[in-house]
Amino acid sequence: MPALVLGSCAYKFMHQQGTFTPIVKVGATTVTPTGTPQGFYERIGDTFKCWINFYENGVDLRILSGQFKIEGLPFAITSLDSTTSFPVVHAAYIKKTAIGMSATMSGTTINLRKNYSSSLFNGSDFISSLEHFIKFQIESTVARTAV
């Protein structure tokens, strides 16, 4: 039987999974986790799914200024930055005053938005607390690059 040659469409058959360490920031402040933050991912073709668990106790995120973002994703993501084209974001648990979550993504960074709109999700959108457990599931399309 001859070998199967996929050529330029080989990325469609790619399957990868693994872990990464997410970096949480509010504005320019890197939030130091309690324990090790966990990031898990699965990539099938162009579709990228990740699950992020982050816990910290000791900083009231509400007093930090600037947009909430997560850096350090394992793949560069297709840039999505409009009010009508968002990646899928499931905020499984986060102490917040906002009604719904969405995001824009560029490179290896997720920038969160609030109320399913273009309004930035900032530190002031957290509920005041010294303890935060943040849990997300995100699904998006990855930039097509040679692997």
Accessible surface in RSA format (square Angstrom, percent):
REM  Atomic radii and reference values for relative SASA: ProtOr
REM  Chains: A
REM  Algorithm: Lee & Richards
REM  Probe-radius: 1.40
REM  Slices: 20
REM RES _ NUM      All-atoms   Total-Side   Main-Chain    Non-polar    All polar
REM                ABS   REL    ABS   REL    ABS   REL    ABS   REL    ABS   REL
RES MET A   1   231.98 120.1 148.44  98.2  83.54 198.9 118.50 100.8 113.48 150.3
RES PRO A   2   123.25  89.8 100.25  91.4  22.99  83.6 111.92  92.4  11.33  70.4
RES ALA A   3    91.01  83.7  59.75  92.2  31.26  71.1  70.25  98.9  20.76  55.0
RES LEU A   4   151.71  84.5 120.06  85.9  31.65  79.6 124.07  87.1  27.64  74.4
RES VAL A   5   129.42  85.2 101.21  91.6  28.20  68.0 104.23  90.6  25.19  68.3
RES LEU A   6    58.99  32.9  44.79  32.0  14.20  35.7  47.04  33.0  11.95  32.1
RES GLY A   7    54.18  66.8   0.00   N/A  54.18  66.8  39.29 107.8  14.89  33.4
RES SER A   8   113.22  95.7  80.97 108.1  32.26  74.3  59.69 127.1  53.54  75.0
RES CYS A   9    47.93  36.3  46.48  51.8   1.45   3.4  17.23  43.7  30.70  33.1
RES ALA A  10    45.86  42.2  40.23  62.1   5.63  12.8  40.43  56.9   5.43  14.4
RES TYR A  11    41.69  19.5  35.59  20.2   6.10  15.9  32.18  24.2   9.51  11.7
RES LYS A  12   121.04  59.1 104.28  64.0  16.76  39.9  53.53  48.2  67.51  71.9
RES PHE A  13   138.71  69.4 109.59  67.9  29.12  75.8 115.69  70.1  23.02  65.9
RES MET A  14    32.43  16.8  22.93  15.2   9.49  22.6  32.07  27.3   0.36   0.5
RES HIS A  15    98.56  53.9  71.83  49.9  26.73  68.4  48.96  50.5  49.60  57.7
RES GLN A  16    55.11  30.8  49.68  36.3   5.43  12.9  21.35  45.4  33.76  25.6
RES GLN A  17   123.03  68.8  97.76  71.4  25.27  60.2  24.33  51.8  98.70  74.9
RES GLY A  18    28.20  34.8   0.00   N/A  28.20  34.8  24.16  66.3   4.04   9.1
RES THR A  19    99.71  70.9  77.36  78.4  22.35  53.3  44.18  59.3  55.53  83.9
RES PHE A  20    23.88  11.9   9.15   5.7  14.73  38.3  20.17  12.2   3.71  10.6
RES THR A  21    81.71  58.1  70.71  71.7  11.00  26.2  40.55  54.5  41.16  62.2
RES PRO A  22     2.11   1.5   0.00   0.0   2.11   7.7   0.00   0.0   2.11  13.1
RES ILE A  23    73.63  41.9  70.39  52.4   3.24   7.8  73.63  53.0   0.00   0.0
RES VAL A  24     0.73   0.5   0.14   0.1   0.59   1.4   0.14   0.1   0.59   1.6
RES LYS A  25    50.15  24.5  50.15  30.8   0.00   0.0   6.77   6.1  43.38  46.2
RES VAL A  26     0.08   0.1   0.00   0.0   0.08   0.2   0.00   0.0   0.08   0.2
RES GLY A  27    17.81  22.0   0.00   N/A  17.81  22.0  16.71  45.9   1.10   2.5
RES ALA A  28   104.40  96.0  68.38 105.5  36.02  81.9  76.09 107.2  28.31  75.0
RES THR A  29    63.26  45.0  57.33  58.1   5.93  14.1  35.19  47.3  28.06  42.4
RES THR A  30    72.71  51.7  56.11  56.9  16.60  39.6  42.26  56.8  30.45  46.0
RES VAL A  31     5.04   3.3   0.35   0.3   4.69  11.3   3.23   2.8   1.81   4.9
RES THR A  32   105.86  75.3  94.99  96.3  10.87  25.9  65.96  88.6  39.90  60.3
RES PRO A  33    42.53  31.0  28.95  26.4  13.58  49.4  28.99  23.9  13.54  84.1
RES THR A  34    61.82  44.0  48.12  48.8  13.70  32.6  46.21  62.1  15.61  23.6
RES GLY A  35    60.52  74.6   0.00   N/A  60.52  74.6  41.00 112.5  19.52  43.7
RES THR A  36   110.69  78.7  87.26  88.5  23.43  55.8  53.55  71.9  57.14  86.4
RES PRO A  37    13.41   9.8   9.21   8.4   4.20  15.3  10.78   8.9   2.63  16.3
RES GLN A  38    87.42  48.9  83.96  61.4   3.46   8.2  18.55  39.5  68.87  52.2
RES GLY A  39     0.94   1.2   0.00   N/A   0.94   1.2   0.00   0.0   0.94   2.1
RES PHE A  40    80.72  40.4  80.72  50.0   0.00   0.0  80.72  48.9   0.00   0.0
RES TYR A  41    35.37  16.5  31.09  17.7   4.28  11.1   1.39   1.0  33.98  41.9
RES GLU A  42    47.33  27.2  45.95  34.8   1.38   3.3   6.45  12.5  40.89  33.4
RES ARG A  43     4.16   1.7   4.16   2.1   0.00   0.0   0.00   0.0   4.16   2.5
RES ILE A  44    95.80  54.5  90.58  67.5   5.22  12.6  90.58  65.2   5.22  14.2
RES GLY A  45     4.27   5.3   0.00   N/A   4.27   5.3   4.27  11.7   0.00   0.0
RES ASP A  46    25.81  18.1  21.04  20.9   4.77  11.3  12.57  29.6  13.24  13.2
RES THR A  47    54.81  39.0  53.91  54.7   0.90   2.1  20.32  27.3  34.49  52.1
RES PHE A  48     0.07   0.0   0.07   0.0   0.00   0.0   0.07   0.0   0.00   0.0
RES LYS A  49    71.32  34.8  71.32  43.8   0.00   0.0  16.00  14.4  55.32  58.9
RES CYS A  50     0.05   0.0   0.01   0.0   0.04   0.1   0.00   0.0   0.05   0.0
RES TRP A  51    89.14  35.8  89.14  43.1   0.00   0.0  77.16  41.1  11.98  19.4
RES ILE A  52     0.47   0.3   0.26   0.2   0.20   0.5   0.26   0.2   0.20   0.6
RES ASN A  53    28.43  19.6  26.43  25.5   2.00   4.8   7.04  16.9  21.39  20.7
RES PHE A  54     2.33   1.2   1.39   0.9   0.94   2.4   2.26   1.4   0.06   0.2
RES TYR A  55    67.71  31.6  64.45  36.7   3.26   8.5  54.03  40.6  13.68  16.9
RES GLU A  56     2.03   1.2   2.03   1.5   0.00   0.0   0.48   0.9   1.55   1.3
RES ASN A  57    77.19  53.2  59.00  57.0  18.20  43.8   9.69  23.3  67.51  65.2
RES GLY A  58    53.51  66.0   0.00   N/A  53.51  66.0  28.87  79.2  24.64  55.2
RES VAL A  59    55.63  36.6  52.77  47.8   2.86   6.9  55.63  48.3   0.00   0.0
RES ASP A  60    21.14  14.8  19.54  19.4   1.60   3.8   7.01  16.5  14.13  14.1
RES LEU A  61     0.00   0.0   0.00   0.0   0.00   0.0   0.00   0.0   0.00   0.0
RES ARG A  62    96.93  40.7  89.38  45.6   7.55  18.0  13.46  18.4  83.47  50.6
RES ILE A  63   136.04  77.4 102.82  76.6  33.22  80.1 110.20  79.4  25.84  70.1
RES LEU A  64    32.61  18.2  28.99  20.7   3.62   9.1  30.74  21.6   1.87   5.0
RES SER A  65   100.41  84.8  82.47 110.1  17.93  41.3  52.22 111.2  48.19  67.5
RES GLY A  66    30.19  37.2   0.00   N/A  30.19  37.2  24.09  66.1   6.11  13.7
RES GLN A  67    33.44  18.7  28.21  20.6   5.23  12.5  10.09  21.5  23.35  17.7
RES PHE A  68     0.00   0.0   0.00   0.0   0.00   0.0   0.00   0.0   0.00   0.0
RES LYS A  69    53.72  26.2  53.72  33.0   0.00   0.0   3.38   3.0  50.34  53.6
RES ILE A  70     0.29   0.2   0.29   0.2   0.00   0.0   0.29   0.2   0.00   0.0
RES GLU A  71    38.62  22.2  38.62  29.2   0.00   0.0   9.14  17.7  29.48  24.1
RES GLY A  72    28.63  35.3   0.00   N/A  28.63  35.3  19.25  52.8   9.38  21.0
RES LEU A  73     6.87   3.8   0.00   0.0   6.87  17.3   0.00   0.0   6.87  18.5
RES PRO A  74    50.07  36.5  13.72  12.5  36.35 132.1  24.40  20.1  25.67 159.6
RES PHE A  75    29.61  14.8  25.75  16.0   3.85  10.0  29.61  18.0   0.00   0.0
RES ALA A  76    49.04  45.1  40.23  62.1   8.81  20.0  40.23  56.7   8.81  23.3
RES ILE A  77     6.14   3.5   0.04   0.0   6.10  14.7   0.04   0.0   6.10  16.6
RES THR A  78    55.47  39.4  51.77  52.5   3.70   8.8  50.42  67.7   5.04   7.6
RES SER A  79    72.17  61.0  50.14  66.9  22.03  50.7  34.03  72.5  38.14  53.4
RES LEU A  80    40.46  22.5  38.23  27.3   2.23   5.6  40.43  28.4   0.03   0.1
RES ASP A  81   101.43  71.1  70.17  69.8  31.26  73.9  19.81  46.6  81.62  81.4
RES SER A  82    47.16  39.8  38.55  51.4   8.61  19.8  44.98  95.8   2.17   3.0
RES THR A  83    77.14  54.9  60.68  61.5  16.46  39.2  36.01  48.4  41.13  62.2
RES THR A  84   127.92  91.0  92.12  93.4  35.81  85.3  76.16 102.3  51.76  78.3
RES SER A  85    49.91  42.2  44.18  59.0   5.73  13.2  31.04  66.1  18.88  26.4
RES PHE A  86    54.29  27.2  26.53  16.4  27.76  72.2  26.53  16.1  27.76  79.4
RES PRO A  87     9.88   7.2   0.00   0.0   9.88  35.9   5.02   4.1   4.86  30.2
RES VAL A  88    74.46  49.0  69.33  62.8   5.13  12.4  74.40  64.6   0.05   0.1
RES VAL A  89    19.29  12.7   0.12   0.1  19.17  46.2   0.12   0.1  19.17  52.0
RES HIS A  90    95.78  52.3  91.69  63.7   4.09  10.5  60.52  62.4  35.26  41.0
RES ALA A  91    33.48  30.8   4.11   6.3  29.37  66.8   4.35   6.1  29.14  77.2
RES ALA A  92    69.65  64.0  31.87  49.2  37.78  85.9  42.48  59.8  27.17  72.0
RES TYR A  93   101.90  47.6  98.67  56.1   3.23   8.4  76.96  57.8  24.94  30.7
RES ILE A  94    14.88   8.5   0.86   0.6  14.02  33.8   0.86   0.6  14.02  38.1
RES LYS A  95    55.51  27.1  49.83  30.6   5.68  13.5  34.44  31.0  21.08  22.4
RES LYS A  96    50.00  24.4  35.89  22.0  14.10  33.6   5.02   4.5  44.98  47.9
RES THR A  97    81.36  57.9  50.09  50.8  31.27  74.5  47.60  63.9  33.76  51.0
RES ALA A  98     9.94   9.1   0.00   0.0   9.94  22.6   4.57   6.4   5.36  14.2
RES ILE A  99   150.41  85.6 126.62  94.3  23.79  57.3 132.89  95.7  17.51  47.5
RES GLY A 100     2.55   3.1   0.00   N/A   2.55   3.1   2.55   7.0   0.00   0.0
RES MET A 101     9.39   4.9   3.06   2.0   6.34  15.1   3.06   2.6   6.34   8.4
RES SER A 102     6.55   5.5   5.64   7.5   0.92   2.1   6.55  14.0   0.00   0.0
RES ALA A 103     0.00   0.0   0.00   0.0   0.00   0.0   0.00   0.0   0.00   0.0
RES THR A 104     6.75   4.8   6.75   6.8   0.00   0.0   2.30   3.1   4.45   6.7
RES MET A 105     0.90   0.5   0.00   0.0   0.90   2.1   0.29   0.2   0.61   0.8
RES SER A 106    58.78  49.7  54.17  72.3   4.61  10.6  25.12  53.5  33.67  47.2
RES GLY A 107    33.29  41.1   0.00   N/A  33.29  41.1  28.71  78.8   4.59  10.3
RES THR A 108    55.26  39.3  51.69  52.4   3.56   8.5  26.39  35.4  28.87  43.6
RES THR A 109    28.37  20.2  28.37  28.8   0.00   0.0  12.04  16.2  16.33  24.7
RES ILE A 110     0.00   0.0   0.00   0.0   0.00   0.0   0.00   0.0   0.00   0.0
RES ASN A 111    32.36  22.3  32.36  31.3   0.00   0.0   3.68   8.9  28.68  27.7
RES LEU A 112     0.06   0.0   0.06   0.0   0.00   0.0   0.06   0.0   0.00   0.0
RES ARG A 113    24.85  10.4  24.85  12.7   0.00   0.0   0.11   0.2  24.74  15.0
RES LYS A 114    47.16  23.0  47.16  28.9   0.00   0.0  13.57  12.2  33.59  35.8
RES ASN A 115    66.24  45.7  51.67  49.9  14.57  35.1  17.37  41.8  48.87  47.2
RES TYR A 116   152.53  71.2 131.71  74.9  20.82  54.2  91.50  68.8  61.04  75.2
RES SER A 117    37.96  32.1  33.12  44.2   4.83  11.1  36.46  77.6   1.50   2.1
RES SER A 118    54.62  46.2  44.00  58.7  10.62  24.5  11.54  24.6  43.08  60.3
RES SER A 119    52.43  44.3  42.89  57.2   9.54  22.0  18.08  38.5  34.36  48.1
RES LEU A 120    79.88  44.5  74.64  53.4   5.24  13.2  74.64  52.4   5.24  14.1
RES PHE A 121     0.00   0.0   0.00   0.0   0.00   0.0   0.00   0.0   0.00   0.0
RES ASN A 122    42.49  29.3  42.49  41.1   0.00   0.0   6.16  14.8  36.32  35.1
RES GLY A 123     0.00   0.0   0.00   N/A   0.00   0.0   0.00   0.0   0.00   0.0
RES SER A 124    63.56  53.7  58.09  77.5   5.47  12.6  39.47  84.0  24.09  33.7
RES ASP A 125    11.72   8.2  11.65  11.6   0.07   0.2   0.07   0.2  11.65  11.6
RES PHE A 126     0.00   0.0   0.00   0.0   0.00   0.0   0.00   0.0   0.00   0.0
RES ILE A 127    84.47  48.1  82.87  61.7   1.60   3.9  84.47  60.8   0.00   0.0
RES SER A 128    71.68  60.6  50.93  68.0  20.75  47.8  28.80  61.3  42.89  60.1
RES SER A 129    25.25  21.3  14.03  18.7  11.23  25.9  17.42  37.1   7.83  11.0
RES LEU A 130   115.49  64.3 110.27  78.9   5.22  13.1 110.27  77.4   5.22  14.0
RES GLU A 131    80.61  46.3  80.46  60.9   0.15   0.4  20.88  40.4  59.74  48.8
RES HIS A 132     0.97   0.5   0.77   0.5   0.20   0.5   0.73   0.8   0.24   0.3
RES PHE A 133    73.49  36.8  71.86  44.5   1.63   4.2  71.86  43.6   1.63   4.7
RES ILE A 134     0.60   0.3   0.60   0.4   0.00   0.0   0.60   0.4   0.00   0.0
RES LYS A 135    81.68  39.8  81.68  50.1   0.00   0.0  44.42  40.0  37.26  39.7
RES PHE A 136     2.68   1.3   0.02   0.0   2.66   6.9   1.10   0.7   1.58   4.5
RES GLN A 137    52.81  29.5  52.71  38.5   0.10   0.2   6.61  14.1  46.20  35.0
RES ILE A 138     0.20   0.1   0.20   0.1   0.00   0.0   0.20   0.1   0.00   0.0
RES GLU A 139    55.26  31.7  53.63  40.6   1.63   3.9   7.34  14.2  47.92  39.1
RES SER A 140    10.35   8.7   0.01   0.0  10.33  23.8   9.67  20.6   0.68   0.9
RES THR A 141    65.61  46.7  64.71  65.6   0.89   2.1  30.12  40.5  35.49  53.7
RES VAL A 142     1.80   1.2   0.72   0.7   1.08   2.6   0.72   0.6   1.08   2.9
RES ALA A 143    32.56  29.9  26.74  41.3   5.82  13.2  30.45  42.9   2.11   5.6
RES ARG A 144   151.94  63.8 121.30  61.8  30.64  72.9  43.19  59.0 108.74  65.9
RES THR A 145    85.32  60.7  69.49  70.5  15.83  37.7  60.95  81.9  24.37  36.8
RES ALA A 146   109.00 100.2  68.33 105.4  40.67  92.5  79.09 111.4  29.91  79.2
RES VAL A 147   118.87  78.2  44.93  40.7  73.94 178.2  72.82  63.3  46.05 124.9
END  Absolute sums over single chains surface
CHAIN  1 A     7755.5       6036.7       1718.8       4540.9       3214.6
END  Absolute sums over all chains
TOTAL          7755.5       6036.7       1718.8       4540.9       3214.6
